[in-house]
């Protein structure tokens, strides 16, 4: 019978690290092949976006590790949780890089589509894995209802964060270097959301996709746990 601590340590050891490492490596290899093929630095920004997608995953694993070692008091995890919430949209944000898909000389568009899909799938998986850790932490502390409320809130904020990043070009670190301007923009969105063309639609669509994909993802978790118990 596994203790709570051993279950957490097992989760952290097997929490998708090898699959996302493999998926990340495959995406980077495809980008390298494209750069060699075309001789142009197109899509090099995907490496940076992939790095940003790893940030929420790393923060979630750190929070889970602190919790497993008995150091995960709420006042210790709160700063990590806030940092994770700010970084979380960076993971599914990779899906929006399909906006750059168009015919380009030298490389067939089907290859670019496959490459973008590999980056998007990796980012989405990193986001779901990180969300699962925080959902479990909330569930242990405050119960299943609060945990699912957290998943819903994180999904909505993620959709809004994707809107901020894609259409208004805000970044996670602007909370630190441009807090006043960012707060002013957010308050403007809250006052008159319908005056911003893509605000409501982008937030709703991506919030729904994150929530739906996590619901599917959650259905697979008990099987993994039973297999490792």
N, C-alpha and C positions, 0 to 999 in steps of 0.2 A: 504493500500500500504506500503510495507516494505521499510525502508530506507536502504542505503548501510551498515550502522553500524549495524542495527538490523538483516540484512541478514547474516552478518559475525558472530554476536553473536549466531544466530540460528544455523549456520553451526558448530560453535565450540561446542555448547551444544549437537548437535546430530550427530557429525561427526564420527560415527562408534565406539564411545567409548565403549558402552555396548556390541556390537557384538564382538569386539576384546578382551574385558575383558573375555567374556564368552568363546570364542574360546581359549584364552590363558589358562584359568582355566581348560577347558576340556583336553588340551594337557598335562598340568602338572599333572592332575589326572591320565591320561593314563600312564605317565612316572612313577608316584608313584606306580601304580598297577604293572607295570613291575618290578620295583625294589623289591617290596614285593614278587612278584611271583618268580623271579630268585634268589634273595638274593645276587645279584652282582651289582656293580655300573655302569653297562653298560649304555651308552647313557646319563649319568648325564650331559655331556657337553651341552646338548640341552637346559638346563635351562639358561646357560650363553648366548648361541646363541640367545635365545628368548629375553633375556634382551637387548642385542645389537640391536635386531630388533625393540624394542620399542623406542630406542633413536631417530631415525629420525622422528618418529611419534610425540614424545614429542617436538622436536625442531620445527616441522611444526606447531603444535598447539600453541606454544609460539609465533611464528611469527604472526600467525593469530590473536592471542589475542592482541598483541601489535598494530597490524594494526587496529583492531576493536576499540581500545581505543584511536586512534589518535596519537599513539607514534611510528607508523611503518614507519618512514622516512627511505629512502634507506640506509643511513649510519648506522642506527640502525640495519636494517635487514641484511645487507651484511655479518657481522660475523656469524649470525645465518644461513644464506644461505650457506656459505662456510662449516660450521660445518655439516649442513644437507647433503650437497653433499658428504662429506667424509664418513658420517655414513649411507647414503642411501643404498649402496650395502649390508649392514648387514641384511636388511629385506628379500629380495629375496634369499640371500645366503643360507637360511635354506633349500631351495629346494635341494641344493647340498649334504645335509647330507644323502640323499638316497644312497650315495656311501658306507655308512657303513652297508647297508642292506645285510645280509647274514644269513644262518642258524646258530642258536646258541642253545646250549642245554638248555632245561628247559622252553623255551618260543617259541610258534609257530611263524613262520616268518610272517604269515598274521597279527598277532597282531603288530609286529614291523613295518610292512608296514603301517598299519593304524595309529600308533602313529607318525611315521615320517611324514605322510601326514598331520596330524593335526598340527604339528609344522610348516611344510612348508606352508600350507594354511594360517595360522595365520601371518607368516612373510610376505607372499606375499600381504595379505590384508593391513597390516600395511604400507608396502611400497607404495601401490597404494593410500591409504588415505593421506599419507604425500605428495606424488607427486601432488595430487589434490589441496592441499592448496597452494603450491608454484605456480602451474599453474594459479590459480585464482589471486594470488598476481601479477604475471607478466602480466596477461591479463588486470587487472585494471590499471596498471601503463603504460604499453607500447603497449597494444593491443593483439589481438588474434594471429597474425602471430608470434610475438616475443614469446608469451606464448608457442605455439606449438614448436617453435624452441628450447625453454628451455626444453620441455618434451623430444624431440629427443636427445638433448645433454646429459641430465641426464640419459636417457636410455643407451646411448653408454658408458658413464662413469661408469654406474652401471655394465654393462657387463664386462668392463675392471677391475673394482674393484673386481668382483667375481673371475675373473682369478687370480688377485694378491693374493686374500685370499686363494683360494682353491689350487692353484698349486705352488705358490711361498711363501705362508704362511705369507704374510704381513698382518698387522692389521691397523685399522683406526688410532690408537694412535701412530703408528710409524712416522706419520707426525711430532709429537712433540718430540719423544725420539730418532728417527733415521732418521732425515730429509735428511741428506746427502746421506746415503745408499739408501734410497727410491728414491730420485731424480736420482741417478746414474742408478738404475734399470729401471726407467721409460724412461730415455733418451736412454738406450740400446734398449728398446722395440720400441721406435720411430724410431731409426736408422735402425734396422734390425728386423722388426716384424716377418718375415717369418722364422727366425732361431729359434724361440721359438715355440715348437711343437703345443701347444694348445692355443696360444695367440689369433690368429685371429678367430678361430672357436668358442672358448668360449665367446669372446667378442661379436661376431656377433649373436650367438644363444640367449644369454641372453638379449642382447639389443633388439632383435626382439621380444622376449617373453614379456619383460616389456612393450614395446611400444604397442604391439598387445593387451595385457591384459588391458592396460590403455585406449585404444580406445574403447574396449568393456565396461569398467567401466564408461567411460565418457558418453556413450549412456544412462546409467541409471540415471545420475545426474539430468537432467531436470525433470524427473518424481518425484524424491524426492523433488525437489524445488517447483514444482507445488502443490505437496501434502501438503507441509508445509506452503505455502504462504497464 
